[in-house]
């Protein structure tokens, strides 16, 4: 029990962060999906001066309110090499992608931009931690019991 508690104390922060990130990604799915495009290949109306100053970081925030109600077709990213389109505006401006579904398009555009999409699996991490925290003591118990059985001469007599 002490071993399992120590494991969870050691891994608790990682578990918390994994659940937090998975919730953030889940919450973002209810927002308008933003897709990256190289700023040299943009189409459509450019952002105004105020919108130009509001940069978008896809890993830390949902799309800014200025992007949701903007007349501009895209906003600039933090690194200034990627511009971000709302998916409906992107589809209107880039008809060559009309045959792709949203998930495939999203994956292709992120890969083309060189941005890694991380898939979070907090339940898998939790069960791996749980298996480690309970599996090690269980194996030690089995090994100890087997060792006692060997010392007793492979007998099963209760004395």
C-alpha positions as CSV (number, residue, x, y, z in Angstrom):
1,X,0.0,0.0,0.0
2,X,2.9,2.3,0.8
3,X,4.5,1.5,-2.5
4,X,1.3,2.3,-4.5
5,X,0.9,5.6,-2.6
6,X,4.5,6.5,-3.3
7,X,4.0,5.8,-7.0
8,X,0.9,7.9,-7.2
9,X,2.6,10.7,-5.4
10,X,5.4,10.5,-7.8
11,X,3.2,10.3,-10.9
12,X,0.3,12.4,-9.7
13,X,1.5,15.6,-11.5
14,X,1.9,13.8,-14.8
15,X,-1.5,12.2,-14.4
16,X,-3.1,15.6,-13.6
17,X,-1.4,17.3,-16.6
18,X,-2.5,14.5,-18.9
19,X,-6.1,14.8,-17.8
20,X,-6.0,18.6,-18.0
21,X,-4.6,18.5,-21.6
22,X,-7.1,15.9,-22.7
23,X,-9.9,18.1,-21.3
24,X,-8.5,21.1,-23.0
25,X,-8.4,19.3,-26.4
26,X,-12.0,18.0,-25.8
27,X,-13.2,21.5,-25.0
28,X,-11.5,22.9,-28.1
29,X,-13.5,20.6,-30.3
30,X,-16.6,22.5,-29.3
31,X,-15.0,25.7,-30.7
32,X,-14.4,26.5,-34.3
33,X,-11.5,24.4,-35.6
34,X,-8.5,26.5,-36.6
35,X,-6.1,25.2,-39.3
36,X,-2.5,26.4,-40.1
37,X,-1.3,27.6,-43.5
38,X,2.0,29.1,-44.4
39,X,1.6,32.8,-44.4
40,X,3.2,33.1,-47.8
41,X,0.3,31.0,-49.2
42,X,-2.6,32.9,-47.6
43,X,-5.7,33.8,-49.5
44,X,-8.6,36.2,-48.6
45,X,-8.8,39.3,-46.6
46,X,-5.9,40.2,-44.3
47,X,-6.4,41.1,-40.7
48,X,-6.7,44.8,-39.6
49,X,-4.0,46.5,-37.5
50,X,-5.8,45.5,-34.2
51,X,-6.3,41.9,-35.3
52,X,-2.7,41.8,-36.6
53,X,-1.5,42.4,-33.0
54,X,-3.5,39.5,-31.6
55,X,-1.4,36.4,-32.2
56,X,-2.9,32.9,-31.8
57,X,-1.2,30.0,-30.0
58,X,-3.1,26.7,-30.8
59,X,-1.5,24.8,-27.9
60,X,-2.6,27.2,-25.2
61,X,-5.8,28.8,-26.1
62,X,-9.0,28.5,-28.0
63,X,-9.5,30.9,-31.0
64,X,-9.6,34.5,-29.8
65,X,-12.9,36.4,-29.9
66,X,-11.4,38.8,-32.4
67,X,-11.0,35.8,-34.8
68,X,-14.6,34.7,-34.3
69,X,-16.2,38.0,-35.2
70,X,-13.6,39.3,-37.6
71,X,-14.0,40.3,-41.2
72,X,-10.5,39.0,-41.9
73,X,-10.2,35.5,-43.3
74,X,-7.2,34.5,-41.2
75,X,-5.1,35.6,-38.1
76,X,-1.4,35.4,-37.6
77,X,0.2,32.8,-35.4
78,X,2.9,33.4,-32.7
79,X,5.8,32.5,-34.9
80,X,4.7,34.7,-37.8
81,X,5.3,31.9,-40.3
82,X,1.9,30.3,-39.9
83,X,-1.5,31.9,-40.4
84,X,-4.6,30.4,-38.9
85,X,-8.0,30.0,-40.7
86,X,-11.3,29.0,-39.2
87,X,-12.2,25.8,-41.0
88,X,-15.3,27.1,-42.8
89,X,-13.4,30.1,-44.1
90,X,-10.5,27.8,-45.2
91,X,-12.9,25.6,-47.1
92,X,-14.4,28.6,-48.9
93,X,-11.0,29.9,-49.9
94,X,-9.2,26.6,-50.7
95,X,-11.7,24.6,-52.9
96,X,-8.9,22.1,-53.8
97,X,-9.4,20.5,-50.4
98,X,-13.1,19.9,-50.8
99,X,-12.8,16.2,-51.1
100,X,-11.2,15.7,-47.7
101,X,-13.1,15.3,-44.4
102,X,-12.3,17.7,-41.5
103,X,-10.1,15.2,-39.6
104,X,-8.0,14.3,-42.6
105,X,-7.7,17.9,-43.7
106,X,-6.7,19.0,-40.2
107,X,-4.1,16.3,-39.9
108,X,-2.6,17.1,-43.4
109,X,-2.4,20.8,-42.7
110,X,-0.8,20.4,-39.3
111,X,1.8,17.9,-40.8
112,X,2.5,20.3,-43.7
113,X,3.1,23.1,-41.3
114,X,5.4,20.9,-39.2
115,X,3.2,21.2,-36.1
116,X,2.9,18.0,-34.0
117,X,-0.6,16.9,-33.0
118,X,-0.4,15.2,-29.7
119,X,-3.1,12.7,-28.9
120,X,-3.7,12.5,-25.1
121,X,-4.7,9.3,-23.4
122,X,-5.0,10.0,-19.7
123,X,-6.9,6.7,-19.0
124,X,-4.2,4.7,-20.5
125,X,-1.6,6.5,-18.4
126,X,-3.7,6.0,-15.3
127,X,-4.1,2.2,-15.9
128,X,-0.4,1.8,-16.6
129,X,0.5,3.6,-13.4
130,X,-2.1,1.5,-11.5
131,X,-0.7,-1.7,-13.0
132,X,2.8,-0.7,-12.0
133,X,1.8,0.4,-8.5
134,X,0.0,-2.8,-7.8
135,X,1.9,-5.2,-10.0
136,X,5.3,-4.8,-8.4
137,X,4.1,-5.6,-4.8
138,X,2.0,-8.5,-6.1
139,X,5.1,-10.0,-7.9
140,X,7.2,-9.5,-4.7
141,X,4.5,-11.3,-2.7
142,X,4.4,-14.2,-5.2
143,X,8.2,-14.4,-5.3
144,X,8.4,-14.3,-1.4
145,X,5.7,-17.0,-1.1
146,X,7.5,-19.2,-3.7
147,X,10.8,-18.7,-1.8
148,X,9.2,-19.9,1.4
149,X,7.8,-22.9,-0.4
150,X,11.3,-23.8,-1.6
151,X,12.7,-23.4,1.8
152,X,10.0,-25.7,3.3
153,X,11.1,-28.4,0.8
154,X,8.2,-28.1,-1.6
155,X,5.7,-29.3,0.9
156,X,2.3,-27.9,1.4
157,X,1.8,-29.0,5.0
158,X,0.5,-26.4,7.5
159,X,2.6,-26.7,10.6
